[in-house]
Every structure is written in structure tokens, then in C-alpha cells.
Amino acid sequence: MSIYTAIATSSGRDARAVSSDGRLDVKLALQKELGGDGEGTNPEQLFAAGYAACFASALRLVAGSKQIDVSDAAVTAEVGLSPNGKGGFQLDATLRVELPDGIAPEVARELVEATHQVCPYSNATRGNIPVELVIE
């Protein structure tokens, strides 16, 4: 049973995406790279923003359980769209995690790997798309 359900509606890449509560209302546009005008956001940008925010929150949860301060951490998600060789498309993701100075490299790797096990987006994508974790 879900503890929260987000609901959004859209009719395509050249339309709008609107959440049921009206807090999200964005113009969508096909990317220039796909032949569109690029005059709006796109599903890949929305996915990247959601993944970055979710992973950053999960990182704070995991680090907090280990009494490690990551309040200055930032996560950048890069979401790629490419042909899948079967007439469709596929996603890939790179998560670039910036941690505060002073965290030992092995501790940083352990934190990021543990976060990847906790984050709902990571759990949803695991086995479905390649996700690269980069500590910067």
C-alpha cells in the first residue's frame, strides 16, 4: 500500500504536464535533437530532476544514520535517451554526487552505494536501465 501517490496527466511531448493538485504545470516540447523546437521541458529533464532530488534525499537519510553530515551535498542526474536497436528508445542515467570535503573516498563510495540501495528511483531503474554512480 502506497504512503503517497503522485498523479500527473499529459497528452504527449508537445503538450503540458499537470499534477492533480496543480502544483506542477509545465509546458512540454520535443527536444531540438528530436526535431522539435525545444521550447519547453521534456520527460527526460523531469526524470533527471526527480532522480536527483530523490537520490539527494536518500543520501541525507543514509548519511544521517551514520552520523555523517552531508548537508552541503548535491546530486546531478544526467538522463540520456538513445535508440534501443529495436525501433524504440531507451534511457540511461549518470548520477554525479558532490560530497562535502573531508569524507574519505572509501566512506564516500560506501555512502553512495548504500544510497543507491535505498533510493526509490534507483530501485525502480535497477535492472531496467544502466545507472552510473560518479563521486565528484
N, C-alpha and C positions, 0 to 999 in steps of 0.2 A: 504494500500500500504506500503510495507516494505521500511525502510530507509537504510537498509543494508541486504544483503543476503549472508551467508556463504555457500560455496559449497565444499563438500569433497566426495571422492569416495573410496570405499573399496570393496573387494570381500569376506571378512569374517574375522573371528578371527585369522586365521593363514595366514595373508597376510600383506598388507600395507594399511595405510590410507593416502591419499594425498589430499591437498586442491587444488582448481582450480588455485590459484596463486602460488603454490609451496612452500609457507612458512611453511606449515605443511606437513611433510613427515615422518611418524613413522612406525616402524615395529610392527605389532600386533602378539600376541601369546596367545594361550589358557592358562589360569591360571593352575598352578600345581594342584590346588584344583579341577579342572575340567578335569584332565587327560592330560594336556598339559605340555610343557617344561617351560613355564613361561618366556621365553627368549625375551620378548617384552612387550609393554604396552597392555592394554586391554580397551574395551569400558567403563567399569566401572571407570577406572582410568581417562580416558578422560572426562567422565561426571563429576566426582568429581572435577577435575581441573577447568573445565568450570563453574561449580556451585559455587565453592569457589571464583573464580575471579569475577564472575558476582555479587554475594552477597556482596563482599567487595566493589565493585564499587558503588552498590546501597546504601550501608551503608554510604559511604562518601557523596553521594548526599543527603540522608535524614538528616544526621547529619549536613551537611553544611547549609541546610535550617533552622536549629535550632541553628546555630552558636555554634555547639559543635565540638571540634577538635578530630577527630578520625584518624589522620594521622598515628598513631602507631598501629592501629587495625589490626588484622589478622583473617582470616576465614579459618577453616579447614573443608572440606567436607568429610564425610565418606559415601560411597555408597555401600550398601550391595546387593548381588544377592542371591536369595533363591527360592526354588521351590514354585510354586503357588498352588499346590494341584490339578491342572487340566492338568498336563503333560507339563506345560511350566514353565517360570520363572518370577519373579517379582523383582523390585528394592525397596529399602528403603534408606532413607538418614538421616544423622545426621549432622547438621551444628554447629560447635563449634566456637563461636565468642569470641575472646580475645579483650577486650576494654582497653583503657588506664586507668591507676589508676586515681581516683578522680571522676569518673562518678558514681553517686548514683545508687543503684540497681534498683530503680523504673524507673529512666531515661534510664538506660541501657536496661531494658525489653521493654520500650516504643520504643526505637530506633530500637531494633532488630525486634519487631513485625511490626513496620511501614516499615522497610526494606523488610520484608517478603511479604508485600503487593505490593511493588514496583518492586522487582527483577523479571526479565523475567523468570528465571529458576523456581522460586517459583510459579509464576503464571502458568507456564506450568505444573508443577507437582501437584499443588493443586487439591485434589480430585482423583488423579491418583495413587500416592504413598505416604506412610507415611513419613513425614518430621518432625524430632525433632529438636527444637532450644535449644541450650545449651549456656549459657553465662558463660565464664570462667574468 
